[in-house]
Amino acid sequence: MKHEDNEFMRHELRLPELTVRGMLLGAVLTVIFTASNVYLGLKVGLTFSSAIPAAVISMAALKMAKDSNILENNMVQTQASAAGTLSAIIFIIPGMLMIGYWQGFEFWQTLLVSACGGCLGVLFTIPLRRAMVVHSDLAYPEGVAAAEILKVGSGANEQEGASSGVKEITSGGILAGIIAFCTNALQVLGSELSLWIPVGRGMTQLPLGYSTALVGAGYLIGIAAGLSMLVGILIAWVGFVPYYTITSALPDGMTMQKFAGKLYQDRVRLIGAGAMGVAAIWTLITLARPVIDGVKESLAAMRMPDADKGKHRMDIDMSVKSIALVFVVTVIGLLGIFYAFVSPEGLPMTENLTFVIVGVGVAVLMGFFVAAACAYMAGLVGTSSSPISGIGILAIIVASLVMYGLCSSFGIFALPGGEKFATATAIFTTSIIMAIACISNDNMQDLKTGYLVGATPWRQQVALLLGCVVGAFVIAPVLNLLYEAYGFPGALPRPDMDPSQALAAPQAALMTTIAQGIFSSTLAWEYVYIGLGLGVVLVIVDQLLKRNTRSLCLPPLAVGMGIYLPPSVQTPLVVGAVLGYFLRKHMKAKCGEEQAKEGARRGTLFASGLIVGESIIGVLLAGVIVVSVSNGGSEAPLAIVGKGFADTAEWLGFLVFIVFLGIFSKVVLGAGKKQG
């Protein structure tokens, strides 16, 4: 490692990094961003990276202290960034309620699965740091962006740089919060525009979602992923849905719109699941060689004598003894909570212990390989765009097959509730794997940021461990709050609730469906097979595009997501991605490369604020709904219009959405012109 190449090598041990005030601020931000991500993930199946907004907020908060510095701010964003990824465990854990195994989220079980799995994700990526961060040219887009923000905030114009960043995030958050409040609380604005179009004897849908948070997320994921999702939408709603509505008999008493929606749920989403599975497997295959080489290099470096390492502080990871100690503690915690999970079933002790050992063993072993893959994917496409859900699909299949074999050998399926127990055990095992995967994905971004600003790796690793623990304490209460307010598909806390208002929790629903299909042999495998074949075609097309063109690609996992997720969720993502592409292109042509970068940076901050603002309003509104319902009130206590206003609200929402896009464009273009 060439330390002289790093402009921040002047930061030595004289500057404080891991401070009490920094950890307290990081804990507060972790709580806020975890709650926001849990809500956003359950609503639309996406989470956002919190590293960038955390870095800006940290600079604004700590600039009042005379001795604050870039390394301390980096530790705050490192800790808070855990919120953006650990919350991805919600992509599987709500399945416990969907199958009726839990009646509410078990606090200690959810807490320990999140905390222990997250800590293992940190540990498993420590040996990869040298190969994938120090000696690699991987992009790490969010890690580099966070480093740039920290550098600007720590320079000669620190106050100006930090305050301008806070302005973008704050204005984005306020704007999105106001729109979300008018939409979800007052209900004077619609959330989507949906036009149903007859196609012969069938029908399809032309949707447009109005979510400002999803436009911001689309801006961040980029044009390749956005257009790939658009391809997925077209495959589903221009191809499969019209075809199945034309070739299938309309049930008596059902409208064509409802029939099209049912076919989409029962058939087309399984096709999307199959395509996502193939894409995830292909991703792991392409990463196998670099991951193996990286592990070998890092393990060899850890065995080097201290004299050969040089022992510069930027070379120091957590010690092998510390890693071993944390590993033993987390594994013991997982064994204990897994035993608490299976023991109420009243099985013989030997069978209980077998389930515990096998479940934790599968989670830890698969988690190690998944962690390596996710760490590499973070460098390729960034944390927000990494196919964590595809990894989850592979994990639930493996866990279900293993548990199917165990339950069959023990005769569990012959017992009352045996199938439900087997499904729940597979979901619980997958929850651990998902926690490992999402944190390992985030850890490498943070280590890249730290490397660019001159941080000490072991201190970052400690900060991320703290972030995992703090975030884990938040996840279960927020999950319960949202469950009581909205419910999930097939899991409503009260019989009088409107199922259409339930949080979609799309990944959890998908993985639960896959697990149930494996155990009950009722899964419509023919549609999964169609998806598998389509996934192979998408992989081939993507490879041909990459081989024959310089810039075109079609990420197959993004196409699969476009098929699987509801179109009202996908369309604002596509709008955000396309908008960002044309704004950047316009600024490069009119203002130059440097001005375009400044405009893009301000756009990133504004988009992050949009996501945070809408998500926090969702969490606060959930609390209001819970209080209202618990006192016998309405599920829409703040609504000022009735259902008859719905059509007007839909078009008002469309007009506000157009105005919002204009404001977003002005923010980005204005920043570029001002810089010029």
C-alpha positions, -999 to 999 in steps of 0.1 A, spaced: 0 0 0 14 34 -10 5 57 17 21 87 0 -5 85 -28 -33 93 -3 -38 131 1 -51 126 36 -21 108 50 -13 139 70 -40 126 94 -21 106 119 -31 94 154 -32 130 166 -67 133 153 -94 116 173 -115 90 154 -136 68 177 -150 94 201 -179 92 226 -198 121 210 -193 106 176 -207 73 186 -237 89 203 -244 109 172 -239 78 151 -264 59 173 -291 86 169 -286 86 131 -287 48 131 -321 48 149 -336 74 125 -323 57 93 -331 22 104 -367 32 111 -369 49 76 -354 19 58 -377 -6 75 -407 14 64 -394 19 28 -384 -18 25 -417 -31 36 -436 -7 14 -418 -11 -19 -390 -37 -14 -361 -12 -15 -338 3 11 -314 32 7 -278 37 16 -275 60 46 -238 67 45 -240 99 24 -267 117 44 -251 105 76 -218 120 66 -233 154 58 -254 155 90 -224 145 110 -203 174 95 -232 199 103 -236 186 138 -199 183 148 -187 215 132 -198 233 164 -170 215 182 -136 231 175 -117 198 174 -140 179 151 -123 164 120 -128 143 89 -119 110 106 -145 115 134 -171 123 108 -161 92 89 -167 71 120 -202 86 124 -212 77 88 -196 43 92 -218 35 122 -250 50 108 -245 33 74 -254 0 91 -290 13 92 -291 13 54 -283 -24 51 -291 -42 83 -327 -33 78 -327 -56 47 -335 -84 71 -371 -72 67 -370 -88 32 -375 -122 49 -385 -120 86 -422 -108 80 -427 -142 64 -431 -155 100 -464 -135 103 -475 -143 67 -475 -180 75 -492 -175 108 -462 -188 129 -458 -155 148 -487 -133 159 -463 -104 163 -425 -99 160 -407 -116 187 -384 -89 201 -354 -109 214 -354 -133 185 -355 -105 159 -329 -85 178 -304 -113 182 -308 -125 146 -302 -90 133 -273 -82 157 -255 -115 155 -259 -119 118 -248 -83 112 -217 -88 133 -208 -119 114 -211 -99 82 -185 -75 95 -162 -102 105 -164 -122 73 -154 -92 52 -123 -81 73 -100 -106 54 -112 -91 21 -102 -55 28 -67 -56 13 -76 -74 -19 -109 -56 -26 -102 -21 -13 -65 -15 -12 -53 -35 -42 -84 -32 -63 -98 -8 -89 -134 -16 -80 -156 14 -82 -174 15 -48 -196 44 -60 -212 52 -27 -180 48 -7 -162 72 -31 -191 97 -30 -191 97 8 -154 103 8 -157 132 -15 -184 148 7 -162 143 38 -132 159 20 -152 189 9 -166 194 44 -131 192 60 -114 216 36 -108 253 38 -144 260 31 -157 234 55 -186 254 68 -198 263 33 -194 228 20 -211 211 49 -240 236 51 -247 234 13 -249 196 17 -273 199 46 -294 224 26 -299 198 -2 -308 170 21 -330 191 43 -349 207 13 -354 173 -3 -366 158 30 -391 186 36 -404 185 1 -409 147 1 -423 149 36 -450 174 27 -460 155 -4 -461 122 15 -482 138 43 -507 152 18 -508 118 0 -508 92 29 -522 113 58 -546 139 44 -553 118 12 -558 149 -10 -532 136 -34 -533 102 -51 -503 78 -50 -505 65 -85 -522 68 -119 -534 36 -133 -549 33 -168 -564 -1 -178 -561 -8 -216 -581 -35 -234 -560 -59 -255 -583 -80 -276 -603 -101 -252 -577 -94 -225 -564 -64 -206 -533 -48 -193 -523 -18 -172 -504 15 -179 -493 26 -144 -473 56 -129 -464 58 -93 -459 92 -77 -435 83 -49 -408 110 -45 -386 86 -25 -386 62 -54 -377 89 -79 -348 97 -56 -338 60 -55 -340 58 -93 -317 88 -96 -292 69 -75 -293 35 -92 -285 49 -126 -298 45 -162 -287 9 -168 -307 -5 -138 -336 19 -146 -340 8 -182 -336 -28 -172 -365 -24 -148 -385 -8 -177 -377 -39 -198 -391 -60 -170 -423 -40 -168 -428 -43 -205 -422 -81 -204 -447 -84 -176 -475 -60 -187 -471 -59 -225 -462 -96 -228 -473 -120 -201 -504 -103 -185 -522 -96 -219 -513 -132 -230 -527 -148 -199 -558 -127 -198 -566 -136 -234 -559 -173 -231 -575 -179 -197 -612 -181 -188 -626 -152 -169 -641 -165 -136 -677 -157 -130 -683 -125 -111 -648 -112 -115 -640 -80 -134 -612 -81 -160 -591 -57 -140 -592 -79 -109 -585 -110 -131 -555 -94 -147 -542 -85 -112 -547 -120 -100 -529 -135 -129 -500 -112 -123 -498 -122 -87 -502 -160 -92 -482 -165 -124 -462 -135 -137 -445 -128 -103 -433 -164 -102 -418 -159 -136 -400 -129 -123 -388 -150 -93 -373 -176 -116 -355 -150 -137 -341 -134 -105 -329 -168 -93 -309 -174 -125 -295 -139 -124 -284 -143 -88 -267 -177 -96 -249 -161 -126 -237 -133 -105 -222 -156 -80 -205 -177 -108 -189 -146 -123 -176 -135 -88 -162 -169 -78 -127 -165 -91 -120 -129 -78 -136 -137 -45 -114 -168 -40 -83 -149 -51 -91 -121 -27 -96 -144 3 -62 -161 -4 -44 -128 -7 -60 -114 25 -53 -145 46 -17 -145 34 -13 -109 45 -28 -116 79 -1 -143 84 27 -120 76 50 -109 104 43 -75 119 76 -62 107 67 -70 71 33 -54 74 48 -21 85 21 -17 111 10 17 98 -23 25 114 -41 24 80 -30 -13 77 -44 -24 110 -76 -45 110 -92 -60 141 -68 -85 156 -73 -122 150 -80 -127 187 -107 -100 186 -122 -114 155 -123 -149 171 -138 -136 203 -166 -117 185 -172 -147 163 -176 -171 193 -199 -147 211 -221 -142 180 -223 -179 172 -232 -187 208 -259 -161 206 -273 -176 174 -273 -211 189 -292 -199 219 -318 -180 200 -322 -208 175 -329 -232 204 -354 -208 219 -371 -207 184 -375 -245 180 -379 -256 216 -416 -246 221 -425 -273 195 -420 -300 221 -396 -321 200 -372 -345 216 -339 -329 228 -318 -347 201 -341 -334 174 -341 -299 188 -303 -298 190 -300 -312 155 -322 -284 141 -302 -258 161 -268 -271 149 -278 -276 113 -297 -243 111 -269 -222 125 -243 -242 106 -260 -237 72 -264 -200 81 -228 -195 90 -213 -215 62 -235 -201 35 -232 -167 51 -194 -167 46 -196 -173 9 -225 -149 5 -205 -123 24 -176 -126 -1 -200 -123 -31 -218 -93 -16 -185 -75 -8 -175 -78 -44 -209 -67 -57 -207 -36 -35 -175 -26 -54 -191 -33 -88 -225 -16 -85 -227 0 -50 -247 -9 -20 -281 4 -31 -280 -15 -64 -266 -48 -51 -289 -78 -57 -293 -87 -21 -328 -100 -28 -314 -124 -53 -290 -137 -27 -321 -141 -4 -338 -163 -30 -309 -186 -32 -307 -187 6 -344 -196 11 -341 -224 -15 -310 -239 2 -325 -235 37 -358 -250 26 -342 -280 10 -320 -286 40 -350 -283 64 -371 -305 41 -346 -333 45 -344 -329 82 -382 -327 87 -387 -357 65 -361 -378 84 -377 -369 117 -413 -374 105 -422 -337 113 -446 -335 84 -468 -361 99 -473 -339 130 -500 -312 133 -484 -279 121 -453 -297 108 -453 -280 75 -457 -246 91 -428 -254 115 -406 -265 86 -414 -233 67 -407 -211 97 -374 -228 104 -363 -222 68 -373 -185 71 -355 -181 104 -323 -196 89 -325 -174 59 -329 -143 82 -295 -149 96 -280 -153 61 -297 -121 50 -283 -101 79 -248 -114 71 -252 -105 34 -265 -70 38 -238 -59 63 -209 -74 44 -222 -55 14 -221 -22 34 -188 -28 52 -167 -27 21 -182 7 10 -173 21 45 -138 7 43 -133 23 9 -144 56 23 -121 52 52 -92 43 29 -97 74 8 -98 98 39 -70 81 59 -90 63 85 -79 34 107 -96 2 96 -100 -15 130 -118 16 144 -142 15 115 -149 -22 120 -156 -15 157 -180 14 147 -199 -9 123 -203 -35 150 -218 -9 172 -241 2 144 -253 -34 140 -262 -37 177 -279 -3 179 -298 -9 146 -310 -43 158 -327 -28 188 -347 -6 165 -359 -31 139 -383 -52 161 -403 -23 176 -406 -5 142 -417 -38 126 -444 -42 152 -455 -6 149 -459 -9 111 -476 -44 114 -502 -30 138 -508 0 116 -509 -16 81 -505 -54 83 -489 -76 56 -505 -96 27 -522 -125 44 -513 -112 79 -537 -85 91 -537 -78 129 -574 -70 129 -602 -86 108 -618 -52 98 -586 -39 81 -585 -31 44 -561 -57 27 -553 -32 0 -536 -9 25 -513 -36 38 -475 -31 33 -465 -52 3 -433 -66 18 -426 -80 -17 -394 -98 -10 -407 -115 21 -438 -125 3 -417 -140 -26 -394 -159 -3 -422 -172 18 -441 -184 -13 -410 -202 -25 -405 -219 9 -442 -229 12 -441 -242 -24 -411 -264 -16 -427 -279 15 -463 -283 3 -455 -292 -33 -481 -267 -44 -459 -241 -60 -467 -236 -97 -433 -247 -108 -442 -243 -145 -441 -206 -142 -409 -207 -122 -394 -228 -151 -405 -202 -176 -387 -176 -154 -356 -198 -153 -355 -200 -191 -361 -163 -194 -333 -157 -169 -309 -177 -191 -320 -156 -221 -315 -124 -202 -280 -134 -191 -270 -142 -227 -284 -109 -240 -265 -90 -213 -233 -108 -222 -237 -101 -259 -244 -64 -253 -213 -61 -231 -192 -79 -257 -204 -60 -287 -209 -25 -273 -190 -3 -250 -217 11 -228 -249 -10 -232 -259 -36 -207 -290 -52 -194 -285 -64 -158 -307 -95 -157 -315 -92 -120 -329 -57 -126 -351 -71 -154 -363 -98 -130 -371 -72 -104 -391 -53 -130 -412 -83 -137 -417 -92 -101 -424 -59 -83 -457 -40 -88 -455 -16 -117 -465 14 -96 -433 8 -76 -411 4 -107 -422 34 -128 -410 62 -104 -377 43 -102 -375 44 -140 -385 81 -141 -357 89 -116 -331 69 -135 -340 85 -169 -343 120 -154 -308 117 -138 -293 104 -171 -306 134 -191 -297 159 -165 -261 147 -163 -259 146 -201 -273 181 -204 -249 195 -178 -219 179 -194 -228 195 -227 -236 230 -214 -214 234 -183 -185 210 -186 -173 179 -167 -165 195 -134 -198 214 -132 -217 183 -142 -200 164 -113 -211 191 -88 -246 191 -101 -247 153 -98 -233 155 -62 -261 179 -52 -286 157 -70 -274 127 -49 -278 147 -17 -313 159 -27 -323 124 -37 -311 111 -3 -332 137 14 -363 127 -6 -360 91 6 -355 100 42 -383 126 42 -410 103 28 -399 73 49 -399 92 82 -434 105 75 -445 69 69 -431 58 102 -447 88 121 -480 82 104 -479 45 114 -477 56 150 -507 79 146 -527 51 130 -518 26 158 -529 51 185 -562 59 166 -571 22 160 -563 12 196 -587 38 208 -615 27 184 -608 54 158 -603 54 120 -574 38 101 -571 72 83 -574 95 113 -559 126 95 -578 122 62 -598 153 52 -615 139 21 -637 108 15 -634 80 -10 -654 100 -35 -624 123 -39 -602 95 -51 -604 103 -89 -597 140 -83 -568 131 -59 -553 109 -86 -550 137 -111 -539 163 -84 -512 138 -75 -501 137 -111 -499 175 -114 -479 177 -81 -456 149 -94 -449 169 -126 -441 200 -105 -419 180 -83 -399 167 -112 -394 203 -123 -381 212 -89 -357 182 -88 -343 192 -123 -339 228 -112 -319 218 -81 -295 197 -101 -291 221 -130 -289 251 -108 -261 235 -88 -242 229 -120 -247 264 -133 -237 280 -100 -205 260 -99 -197 270 -135 
